[in-house]
Amino acid sequence: MKISCIIIDDEAIARRGLKSYVEAIDFLDLKGTCINAIQANTLLKTEQIDLLFLDIEMPLITGMDFLKSLTHPPKVIFTTAYSEYAIDSFEFDVIDYLVKPISPERFLQACNKAYTVFEGKKTSNSDVEKKDNREEQDYLFVRVDKELIKIEYDEILFIEGMQNYVRIHTTSANHMVLVPLKNVIDLLPSKSFYQVHKSYIVALDKVKAISGNQLILSHQKIPISRSKKEDVLAVLTNNKILRK
């Protein structure tokens, strides 16, 4: 397994040091180095990145503010000279927090943690596929405030991603849940739900019509990504929603 990564740090010496560490670890695939969040944002639009080695105190945009700006941020290992941000950083579900100067041993420890996280995710995705094929449930539980709420799959209209949250729109209510949209699709039966846009998952049987690059669900209009439109049409056809 290879973990694609980038380094984001405004200090040239820090970038060189981190690059030498990354290149010494065989399961890391370095896709680039960036001097600030603006460069990193551009790179994330052209490369599929799994992991960020991210500095916090940078000009223009701080590392934490950069993460807040991303709809689906990659996993993160913070690399910073400031220990006082450690507690705040774990609000972002980071893998590790490294304080400069970073020793090779401490860097390797953080990368091994990342490997475990990604290996676990791979196993989890495999388990979800097996569950879809063998013993699919017809509901899920979500945590809303301090309660666990049961939501039947056939009640869901669509799910809207908003940074680290999703809003689940159902026939009777809407629920805000602290979880990234990319994690939700793995919990849903693939034959019934499809991610039609980076910010939307729809229940296929709730689609009433297609108008241009939009799906019509009762009173809602959901955008379809241009890159996904052909796939969406194929999925809907396979599910016999489109008829001649």
Contacts in CASP RR format, 6 or more apart in sequence:
PFRMAT RR
TARGET T0000
AUTHOR 0000-0000-0000
METHOD contacts of the structure
MODEL  1
MKISCIIIDDEAIARRGLKSYVEAIDFLDLKGTCINAIQANTLLKTEQID
LLFLDIEMPLITGMDFLKSLTHPPKVIFTTAYSEYAIDSFEFDVIDYLVK
PISPERFLQACNKAYTVFEGKKTSNSDVEKKDNREEQDYLFVRVDKELIK
IEYDEILFIEGMQNYVRIHTTSANHMVLVPLKNVIDLLPSKSFYQVHKSY
IVALDKVKAISGNQLILSHQKIPISRSKKEDVLAVLTNNKILRK
1 27 0 8 1.000
1 115 0 8 1.000
1 118 0 8 1.000
1 119 0 8 1.000
1 122 0 8 1.000
2 27 0 8 1.000
2 28 0 8 1.000
2 29 0 8 1.000
3 27 0 8 1.000
3 28 0 8 1.000
3 29 0 8 1.000
3 50 0 8 1.000
3 51 0 8 1.000
3 114 0 8 1.000
3 115 0 8 1.000
3 118 0 8 1.000
4 29 0 8 1.000
4 31 0 8 1.000
4 47 0 8 1.000
4 48 0 8 1.000
4 49 0 8 1.000
4 50 0 8 1.000
4 51 0 8 1.000
5 22 0 8 1.000
5 28 0 8 1.000
5 29 0 8 1.000
5 30 0 8 1.000
5 31 0 8 1.000
5 49 0 8 1.000
5 50 0 8 1.000
5 51 0 8 1.000
5 52 0 8 1.000
5 53 0 8 1.000
6 30 0 8 1.000
6 31 0 8 1.000
6 32 0 8 1.000
6 33 0 8 1.000
6 34 0 8 1.000
6 40 0 8 1.000
6 43 0 8 1.000
6 44 0 8 1.000
6 47 0 8 1.000
6 49 0 8 1.000
6 51 0 8 1.000
6 52 0 8 1.000
6 53 0 8 1.000
7 15 0 8 1.000
7 18 0 8 1.000
7 19 0 8 1.000
7 22 0 8 1.000
7 30 0 8 1.000
7 32 0 8 1.000
7 33 0 8 1.000
7 34 0 8 1.000
7 53 0 8 1.000
7 79 0 8 1.000
8 33 0 8 1.000
8 34 0 8 1.000
8 35 0 8 1.000
8 36 0 8 1.000
8 37 0 8 1.000
8 39 0 8 1.000
8 40 0 8 1.000
8 52 0 8 1.000
8 53 0 8 1.000
8 54 0 8 1.000
8 55 0 8 1.000
8 58 0 8 1.000
8 63 0 8 1.000
8 66 0 8 1.000
9 15 0 8 1.000
9 18 0 8 1.000
9 33 0 8 1.000
9 34 0 8 1.000
9 35 0 8 1.000
9 53 0 8 1.000
9 54 0 8 1.000
9 55 0 8 1.000
9 58 0 8 1.000
9 79 0 8 1.000
10 35 0 8 1.000
10 36 0 8 1.000
10 55 0 8 1.000
10 58 0 8 1.000
10 59 0 8 1.000
11 55 0 8 1.000
14 55 0 8 1.000
14 79 0 8 1.000
14 100 0 8 1.000
15 33 0 8 1.000
15 35 0 8 1.000
18 33 0 8 1.000
18 53 0 8 1.000
18 79 0 8 1.000
18 102 0 8 1.000
18 107 0 8 1.000
19 30 0 8 1.000
19 33 0 8 1.000
21 102 0 8 1.000
21 104 0 8 1.000
21 107 0 8 1.000
21 108 0 8 1.000
22 28 0 8 1.000
22 30 0 8 1.000
22 53 0 8 1.000
23 30 0 8 1.000
24 104 0 8 1.000
25 108 0 8 1.000
25 111 0 8 1.000
27 111 0 8 1.000
27 115 0 8 1.000
28 51 0 8 1.000
28 111 0 8 1.000
31 43 0 8 1.000
31 47 0 8 1.000
31 49 0 8 1.000
32 43 0 8 1.000
34 40 0 8 1.000
34 43 0 8 1.000
36 58 0 8 1.000
36 59 0 8 1.000
36 60 0 8 1.000
36 61 0 8 1.000
37 58 0 8 1.000
37 60 0 8 1.000
37 61 0 8 1.000
37 62 0 8 1.000
37 63 0 8 1.000
37 65 0 8 1.000
37 66 0 8 1.000
37 69 0 8 1.000
38 60 0 8 1.000
38 61 0 8 1.000
40 52 0 8 1.000
40 66 0 8 1.000
41 66 0 8 1.000
41 69 0 8 1.000
43 49 0 8 1.000
44 70 0 8 1.000
44 74 0 8 1.000
49 74 0 8 1.000
50 74 0 8 1.000
50 75 0 8 1.000
50 118 0 8 1.000
51 74 0 8 1.000
51 75 0 8 1.000
51 76 0 8 1.000
51 77 0 8 1.000
51 95 0 8 1.000
51 114 0 8 1.000
52 73 0 8 1.000
52 74 0 8 1.000
52 75 0 8 1.000
52 76 0 8 1.000
52 77 0 8 1.000
53 77 0 8 1.000
53 79 0 8 1.000
54 63 0 8 1.000
54 66 0 8 1.000
54 67 0 8 1.000
54 76 0 8 1.000
54 77 0 8 1.000
54 78 0 8 1.000
54 79 0 8 1.000
55 63 0 8 1.000
55 78 0 8 1.000
55 79 0 8 1.000
55 80 0 8 1.000
56 62 0 8 1.000
56 63 0 8 1.000
56 64 0 8 1.000
56 78 0 8 1.000
56 80 0 8 1.000
56 82 0 8 1.000
56 85 0 8 1.000
56 89 0 8 1.000
57 80 0 8 1.000
57 81 0 8 1.000
57 82 0 8 1.000
61 69 0 8 1.000
64 85 0 8 1.000
64 88 0 8 1.000
64 89 0 8 1.000
64 92 0 8 1.000
67 73 0 8 1.000
67 76 0 8 1.000
67 92 0 8 1.000
68 163 0 8 1.000
70 163 0 8 1.000
71 161 0 8 1.000
71 162 0 8 1.000
71 163 0 8 1.000
71 181 0 8 1.000
71 198 0 8 1.000
71 199 0 8 1.000
72 180 0 8 1.000
72 181 0 8 1.000
72 182 0 8 1.000
72 198 0 8 1.000
73 92 0 8 1.000
73 180 0 8 1.000
75 94 0 8 1.000
75 95 0 8 1.000
75 114 0 8 1.000
75 117 0 8 1.000
75 118 0 8 1.000
76 92 0 8 1.000
76 94 0 8 1.000
76 95 0 8 1.000
77 94 0 8 1.000
77 95 0 8 1.000
77 96 0 8 1.000
77 97 0 8 1.000
77 98 0 8 1.000
77 110 0 8 1.000
77 111 0 8 1.000
77 114 0 8 1.000
78 85 0 8 1.000
78 89 0 8 1.000
78 94 0 8 1.000
78 96 0 8 1.000
78 97 0 8 1.000
78 98 0 8 1.000
79 98 0 8 1.000
79 100 0 8 1.000
79 102 0 8 1.000
80 97 0 8 1.000
80 98 0 8 1.000
80 99 0 8 1.000
80 100 0 8 1.000
81 99 0 8 1.000
81 100 0 8 1.000
82 99 0 8 1.000
83 99 0 8 1.000
85 97 0 8 1.000
86 97 0 8 1.000
86 99 0 8 1.000
89 97 0 8 1.000
90 97 0 8 1.000
92 164 0 8 1.000
93 164 0 8 1.000
95 110 0 8 1.000
95 113 0 8 1.000
95 114 0 8 1.000
95 117 0 8 1.000
96 109 0 8 1.000
96 110 0 8 1.000
96 113 0 8 1.000
96 114 0 8 1.000
98 106 0 8 1.000
98 107 0 8 1.000
98 110 0 8 1.000
124 186 0 8 1.000
125 186 0 8 1.000
128 186 0 8 1.000
128 187 0 8 1.000
129 190 0 8 1.000
131 137 0 8 1.000
132 189 0 8 1.000
132 190 0 8 1.000
132 191 0 8 1.000
136 189 0 8 1.000
137 153 0 8 1.000
138 152 0 8 1.000
138 153 0 8 1.000
138 154 0 8 1.000
139 150 0 8 1.000
139 151 0 8 1.000
139 152 0 8 1.000
139 153 0 8 1.000
140 150 0 8 1.000
140 151 0 8 1.000
140 153 0 8 1.000
140 187 0 8 1.000
140 188 0 8 1.000
141 148 0 8 1.000
141 149 0 8 1.000
141 150 0 8 1.000
141 151 0 8 1.000
142 148 0 8 1.000
142 149 0 8 1.000
142 151 0 8 1.000
142 168 0 8 1.000
142 175 0 8 1.000
142 177 0 8 1.000
142 179 0 8 1.000
143 149 0 8 1.000
143 177 0 8 1.000
143 178 0 8 1.000
144 175 0 8 1.000
144 176 0 8 1.000
144 177 0 8 1.000
149 175 0 8 1.000
151 168 0 8 1.000
151 170 0 8 1.000
151 175 0 8 1.000
153 188 0 8 1.000
153 189 0 8 1.000
153 192 0 8 1.000
153 193 0 8 1.000
153 203 0 8 1.000
154 203 0 8 1.000
154 205 0 8 1.000
155 170 0 8 1.000
155 171 0 8 1.000
155 172 0 8 1.000
156 168 0 8 1.000
156 169 0 8 1.000
156 170 0 8 1.000
156 193 0 8 1.000
156 203 0 8 1.000
156 206 0 8 1.000
157 169 0 8 1.000
157 170 0 8 1.000
157 171 0 8 1.000
157 202 0 8 1.000
157 203 0 8 1.000
157 206 0 8 1.000
157 217 0 8 1.000
157 218 0 8 1.000
157 220 0 8 1.000
158 169 0 8 1.000
158 200 0 8 1.000
158 201 0 8 1.000
158 202 0 8 1.000
158 203 0 8 1.000
158 206 0 8 1.000
158 217 0 8 1.000
158 220 0 8 1.000
158 222 0 8 1.000
159 166 0 8 1.000
159 167 0 8 1.000
159 168 0 8 1.000
159 169 0 8 1.000
159 181 0 8 1.000
159 184 0 8 1.000
159 193 0 8 1.000
159 200 0 8 1.000
159 201 0 8 1.000
159 202 0 8 1.000
160 166 0 8 1.000
160 167 0 8 1.000
160 169 0 8 1.000
160 181 0 8 1.000
160 199 0 8 1.000
160 200 0 8 1.000
161 167 0 8 1.000
161 180 0 8 1.000
161 181 0 8 1.000
161 199 0 8 1.000
161 200 0 8 1.000
162 199 0 8 1.000
164 178 0 8 1.000
164 179 0 8 1.000
164 180 0 8 1.000
165 176 0 8 1.000
165 177 0 8 1.000
165 178 0 8 1.000
165 179 0 8 1.000
166 176 0 8 1.000
166 177 0 8 1.000
166 179 0 8 1.000
166 180 0 8 1.000
166 181 0 8 1.000
166 184 0 8 1.000
167 174 0 8 1.000
167 175 0 8 1.000
167 176 0 8 1.000
167 177 0 8 1.000
168 174 0 8 1.000
168 175 0 8 1.000
168 177 0 8 1.000
169 220 0 8 1.000
181 195 0 8 1.000
181 198 0 8 1.000
181 199 0 8 1.000
181 201 0 8 1.000
184 201 0 8 1.000
185 193 0 8 1.000
185 195 0 8 1.000
185 201 0 8 1.000
188 201 0 8 1.000
191 204 0 8 1.000
191 239 0 8 1.000
192 203 0 8 1.000
192 204 0 8 1.000
192 205 0 8 1.000
193 201 0 8 1.000
193 202 0 8 1.000
193 203 0 8 1.000
193 204 0 8 1.000
194 201 0 8 1.000
194 202 0 8 1.000
194 204 0 8 1.000
194 232 0 8 1.000
194 235 0 8 1.000
195 201 0 8 1.000
195 228 0 8 1.000
196 202 0 8 1.000
196 215 0 8 1.000
196 222 0 8 1.000
196 223 0 8 1.000
196 224 0 8 1.000
196 225 0 8 1.000
196 228 0 8 1.000
196 232 0 8 1.000
197 222 0 8 1.000
197 223 0 8 1.000
197 224 0 8 1.000
197 225 0 8 1.000
197 228 0 8 1.000
198 225 0 8 1.000
200 222 0 8 1.000
200 223 0 8 1.000
202 215 0 8 1.000
202 217 0 8 1.000
202 222 0 8 1.000
203 217 0 8 1.000
204 235 0 8 1.000
204 236 0 8 1.000
204 239 0 8 1.000
204 241 0 8 1.000
205 239 0 8 1.000
205 241 0 8 1.000
206 217 0 8 1.000
206 218 0 8 1.000
207 215 0 8 1.000
207 216 0 8 1.000
207 217 0 8 1.000
207 236 0 8 1.000
207 241 0 8 1.000
208 216 0 8 1.000
208 217 0 8 1.000
208 218 0 8 1.000
209 215 0 8 1.000
209 216 0 8 1.000
210 216 0 8 1.000
210 224 0 8 1.000
210 233 0 8 1.000
210 236 0 8 1.000
210 242 0 8 1.000
211 221 0 8 1.000
212 224 0 8 1.000
213 223 0 8 1.000
213 224 0 8 1.000
213 226 0 8 1.000
213 229 0 8 1.000
214 221 0 8 1.000
214 222 0 8 1.000
214 223 0 8 1.000
214 224 0 8 1.000
215 221 0 8 1.000
215 222 0 8 1.000
215 224 0 8 1.000
215 232 0 8 1.000
224 232 0 8 1.000
233 242 0 8 1.000
236 242 0 8 1.000
END
